[in-house]
């Protein structure tokens, strides 16, 4: 019965968000399986044509995805892109995806990658070297070994993550003490 295709695919229509090439794009998902999905991407400011995506894919094929209806979020690999009748179609292969993540999405609307990384935080005139716990497009969680008097909710900060090539302005969204460590949630402020 399924010899024509490698795996079973379910056709349906759902909307989602794709983070690729530094841009957050909306998409319609028409076809999904356990291993991947086919989507139609709404053009963005930087990635507006199939050729733009092809050029980006020569450098990096990874993206982050969120489909709210399925409560599906995670990392994907962009397998193919093609333009068809003024539409941008894309084939995605799931790499690290969480399904039915109801509790994850009660407070948050984006995928968070858990991976250690080094962060330099600038609070007032102090430079703090802290450890990154996890990150998303809109923020990150960092761990401090000692309490700093400038670490308070709503305090503006500058942050730099050399290994990710990120330098940004942010604000402290929350502070929590946990097992002799201080966890700090940082919101990255969007560029105007």
N, C-alpha and C positions, 0 to 999 in steps of 0.2 A: 504493500500500500504506500509506503514512504520511500520507495526506491528512487523516485525522481529528485528528491532533495535530501541533503545530508541529515537534516533534523526537521521536526515538525514546527511550522510557523503558524501563528495565529494572526489573522487579519482583523484589525480593529482601528479605531481612531482615538488618539490621546495626544494631549499637548505636553510639552516639556521644555526644559532649559538645557542648553549645551554651552559649556565654557570651553572655548578653544581659541588659541592665539591671542589671549588677553582680552577677548571679547565675550560677553554673555549674550547668547542668541536664543530666540524662541524657535521651536520646531513642532511639527506634527508627526506623530509616529503612526505608521500604517501597518506595520508588519513586525512582529516580535517573536523570538524563540528563546530557548534557554541560553543560547550562546551569543545572541546579538539582536540587532534591530535594523530596520530600514526607516529612515526619516526624511522629511522634506524640511529644509532649514529656511527660516525667514532671513533674508539678507540683512547684514549689519552695516555699520559705518565703514569698517576696514575690510571685512570679508563679505563682499557684495556679489561676487560671481563665482561660478564653478572654477574658473581659472585662478582666482584669488586663493581658494581652498587648495587647489593642486600645488600652487607655489608654496603654501604653508606646509603641506604634507611632505615636501621634500626635506624639510628640517625636523618636523615633529608630528607624529601621528596620534599622540595621546590627547585626550579631552576628558572632561568631567560632565556627567549627565545626571539629570533629575527628572523623573516622570511622576508627578504627584498622584495621579489616579492609581498607579501601580505601587506607590510607595517604594520606588526603585531609585537608587542613587549609587554613584560610584565612578570608577575610571573605565574608560573605553578606549579602544584602538580604532581609528578611522581606517577602514579597509579600502574603500573606494568612494569617489565623488564623481558625479556627472551632471551636466546641465541637460534638462529635457523640457521642452516647451516652456521656456522662461521660468523653470523651477530648478532648485538645487537639491538633488537627491544624494543621500549619503548612506553607506553601509557601515554599521558599527559592530565591533566585536567586544563583548564584555570582558574586562580584565579583572577588576576587583569591584564587585557590585553587591550591594545589600538589598535584599528583597523584603517587602512587607515591614519596613523599618518604621512602624507606627510611632513608637516611643521616641525615636531619633528626631522625628519631624514635628513633635509637639511644640518645641521651642525654636527650632531652626529650620531654615528653608534651603539649605545648600549642603553639598557633600563636604565632609571634613576629612582630610588625609592625615592619618596618624603616622608620624615619621619624625625622628629627632633632627634638629638643625640648630645652628648657632645664630643668635640674634644679638645685635647691639641696640640697646634702648637708650635714648637720650631724654632724661627727665630734668627739666630746668637746665642746669649746667653740668649735671652728672652723667657719666657714661657707664651703663651697666651691661656686663656680658652675661646673658641669660640663655637658658636652654629652651628651644622650641619643642612643644609637645605635639601639637597638631595645627593644621592650617586649612583655610578655605579661601575663596576669593574675597570674602568680605572681612575676614579677621583671622586671629590666631590665638592660641593658648600658649603661654610661656611659664616656665618654672624658675623661681628665684630661691637661692639657698638661704638668704637673710632678708629680713624686712628692711625696706627703705622708706624714709619718712615721706617721700614724694609719691609713693605708690598709693593713690586714692582714686576712687571712682570719679569719672568725668575729667580727670587730669589729662591735658594734651601731651602727646609724646611724639618723638621722631623715632623711626625704627629702620634698621638696615640689616638685610640678610644677604650677605655676599654670595653664598652658594646658590641662591635663587635669583640673584640679580635684582633684588627689590630694595628700594629706598622709598619710604612713604611717611606721611603724617597719619597719626591715629589718635585714639583716645582710650583710656582705660574704661572698659565696660563693667567689669566685676573683679573682685579680689576675694580669694578663698584660701584659708590655711588648711593644710593637709599633710599629716605625718612629717613634721619638721620642715616642710617646704611651703612656699607661698605660690599658689597658682593665680595667674593674672590673665584675664580675657581682654584682648585688644581688638578694637574695631578699627579697620583701615578706612580712613576718610576718603571719599571719592573726589577725583579731580573735577573742578568746575570748568 
